[in-house]
Amino acid sequence: MDFLRKNRNDIFLFLIITVLYFCIRLVALTIMPIFTDEAIYLRWAQIALHDSSWRFISLTDGKQPLFVWFAMIFMKFIQDPLFAGRLVSVFTGFFTLIGLWFLSLELFKSKKISFLSSILYIFFPFAQVYDRMAMMDSMVGAFSIWALYFSVLLVRKARLEIAYTLGFIIGGGILTKSTNFFSIYLLPFTLLLFDFGKENFKKRLIKWVILFFFSILIAYGLYGILRLSPLFSMVTTKNATFVYPFSEWISHPFTFFLGNLRGLTDWLISYLGIAYAALILISLIFVKKFFKSKVILLIYFILPFTALALFGRVIFPRFIYFMSLFLLPLAAEGLDTVLTFSKKIIKYNKYYNVSGVLIIFVIISYSALSCYELITNPKLAPIATSDSNQYLNNWSAGWGVNDTVNFLKQEMSKGKIFVGTEGTFGLMPLSLELYLVDNKNITIKGYWPINEFPNEALSYSKKMPAYFIFYQPQHQIISSEFPIKLIYEKRAGDSNYFYRMYKIIPRS
């Protein structure tokens, strides 16, 4: 009870932040159309839920399975698979928020900065996007933040319980996505926080080294679970799709560096906005305290950022999401500096609280606009153009999926039907299978490539109502020779691509 009385203000503020976070993340959670990668991951989770022999199904495409496993658990209790998968990201985002609070407190020794860091995270456009999508990146961010927090604790306290907790966190991270290996690669840099001035520093340093390797051993032990699957080698193959192996990179070490760096920087700035970027600069330029803490945060951001620019073969904004989180404590310290300065220039202290709230409101106003658009009209949300093109305004965004599912459910209630799709993997047919595959009245079949209309689909049309879905760029103009009749079409966001559903006309 003494703890509650002493910290009642902090507890009350954290409850307000928690309610605000879940309100912003949960409202209209499924308003954004299902994205291609979401359909893939959620279908994997659905298959793994119903067939234990497929618990490592994500390895068929070289992806680590932890997000799929969590989505599988949520699907067991939630009927809508898209809502269930996105709810996983909502909760992992909340753990990121908590992790930022503790990390900021440990690095800057200020509860005020910790709370400001959490508030900035809630309205951070980057987090708003990925905490609301059924993809791995929110979980990657959570593990990254907590890994740094426990790495800092380990170097300062060197205790066994911290070491094995850190090992499990890093292990969970690398079971989610390969980018979490940076939590291992960057861990030695935390020695910047090691206190060499205290007595027995050699003994303490040796203890830290032993615990360091103990943590890594646990992490790799957890990662070794993947070796139970014969598909383990697919992870390396998939990574090579996005990142140049050293054997290839050495032949053109800087050919793509500047282009990658320019693209990554543009995405970062578009998500940080002027306000967040200004706060980070204020922290770095005008605040002299906690120099080593700031260096650690910058290392955890700059080194992965530079490595991606050097080795990136195919890059997307989501690859830098986890790195950008390490900038938020800096922005929070910058905001704290601004609030402290405003207090000094206001003569009458009774106006300080009002001015502080007003300053925070101005800082987050642009981000709040992004949040509002994401839950009301996501097509207009001011997010990075590359992400907008992928998730909202391109053929890869499944704007027509809900209409298709509702239409086909009505048709299935009348008897057996067939649905053919353009594509055998990805948005189609997996998004339809998510909602319809358990019904015995429907047969779903994907086809690729479609140079001529599939005879099998045509033969189905002679036995039952049959439909076909085209949505990819190469079939935006459908051949007049195809035996199909348009039922409806839906524009893919604000793009020139259309999602079209046809009825197959039976003929000889």
Residue, then its C-alpha position, 0 to 999 in steps of 0.5 A: m500500500d505504501f508503494l501505491r500511495k507514493n507512486r499514485n500519480d505515476i500509476f494514474l498517468f500510466l493508466i491514462i497513457t495505456v487507455l490512450y494507446f489502446c484507444i488509438r490502436l484498436v479503433a477501426l483496426t481492420i479499416m486498412p485492407i488486408f496486405t499481401d504479406e498479412a494474408i500469407y502470415l495469417r494463412w500460415a497461422q491458420i494452417a498451423l493452428h489446425d495441423s501441428s505438423w505445420r507449426f514451422i510452415s513459415l520456414t517454407d518461405g524462409k521466415q522465422p515462426l514466432f509471430v505466426w505462433f502468436a497469431m495462431i494462439f489469438m486465432k484460437f479465441i478470435q473469429d476474424p483472422l485479420f483482427a486476431g493477427r493485428l491484435v498481436s501487433v497491438f499488444t507487442g506495440f504496448f510492450t514496446l511502449i513499456g520497454l521505452w519507459f523503462l529504457s528511458l528511465e535507465l538511461f536518463k534517470s527521469k520519470k518525466i522523460s520516460f512518460l514523454s517517451s511513451i507519449l511520443y511513441i503513441f503518436f509516432p506515425f511509424a508505430q501507428v502503422y506497424d502496431r495496426m498490421a498483422m506483420m512481424d515488425s511491431m514484434v521486432g521493435a518490442f524485442s529490440i527495445w527490451a534487448l537494449y534495456f536488459s543489455v544496459l542493466l547487464v553492463r551496469k549490474a552484471r547479474l545472472e538473472i539479468a543475463y538469462t532474461l536477456g538471452f530469452i529476449i534476444g532468442g525471441g527476437i531472432l525467432t521473429k526476424s533475422t534483423n534482431f541479430f543486431s541485438i547480439y552484434l551491438l551488445p558489446f557497445t554497451l561497455l561504453l556504460f561500464d564503470f571502469g572507475k569503481e574498484n575491482f573493475k577487472k573482476r566485474l568486467i570478467k563477470w560481464v564477459i561470462l554473462f555476455f556469452f551466457s546470454i548469447l548461448i541461451a539466445y542461440g539455443l532458442y534459435g536452434i529450435l528451428r533446426l528441428s525443421p528440414l527447412f531451416s536453411m531456407v532462412t539464409t536463402k530468404n535473407a539473401t533476397f533482401v540483403y547481399p551476402f558478403s561474397e556478392w557485396i564485395s564485388h560492388p561494395f558501394t554501388f548501391f550505398l548512396g541510393n539506399l542511404r537516400g531512400l532510407t533517410d527520406w523514409l525516416i524523415s517522412y515518419l519522424g516529421i519536423a517536430y520529432a526530428a527537431l526534438i532529437l537535434i535539441s537533445l543532441i546539440f543543447v543538452k550535455k548530460f548523459f552523453k554516453s547514454k545518447v551515444i548508445l542510442l545513436i549506435y543502436f540506430i546508426l550502425p543497423f541503418t548504415a549496414l542496411a544501406l550498404f548491404g540492402r538488395v531490396i529495402f522497404p521502410r519497415f526495415i528501419y522501424f525497429m532502429s527508429l525506436f531508439l531515437l524516441p528517448l532522445a526526442a523525449e529528452g529534447l521535449d523535456t528540455v523544451l518544457t523546462f525552458s518554457k517554465k523559465i520564461i513564464k513569469y507566473n508558474k500557474y500558467y506552466n501546466v497549461s503551456g506544457v500541455l499546449i507545447i506537447f499538443v503542438i509537437i504531436s499535432y502532425s502525428a495525431l493527424s496521421c493517426y486520425e487519417l489511419i482510423t478514418n480514411p487511411k488512403l489519405a494518411p500522411i505516411a511514407t509514400s513507399d508504405s502508402n503505395q504498398y499497403l493502401n494504393n496498389w494492387s497488393a492492398g486487398w480493397g476488394v477482399n471483404d466484398t468478395v468474402n461477403f458475396l461468396k458467403q451468400e452464394m455458398s449458402k445456395g450450393k457449391i461454387f468455384v472461385g479461381t484467382e490470379g496467383t497461387f501465393g499471396l493476397m490471392p488465394l490466401s485471403l479468401e482461404l482465410y475466411l472461406v476454406d473450411n466451407k465444403n461448398i466452395t472450391i478455391k484454386g489459384y492459377w499462375p501464369i495466366n496467358e490463356f483462360p484456365n480450362e479447369a476453371l471453365s470446366y467448373s463453370k459447367k457444373m456450378p456457379a464459377y467466379f474468377i478474380f483478377y487484381q494484378p497489373q498485367h491483367q488490368i485490361i482483360s482479354s475479350e476472348f476470356p469467357i467472363k462477365l464483370i460482377y464488380e470492380k474496386r479501385a485499389g486505393d487512389s491508384n490506377y489498379f483495380y480489383r475485379m471479380y468476374k463470373i465465368i460464362p460456361r462454353s465449349 
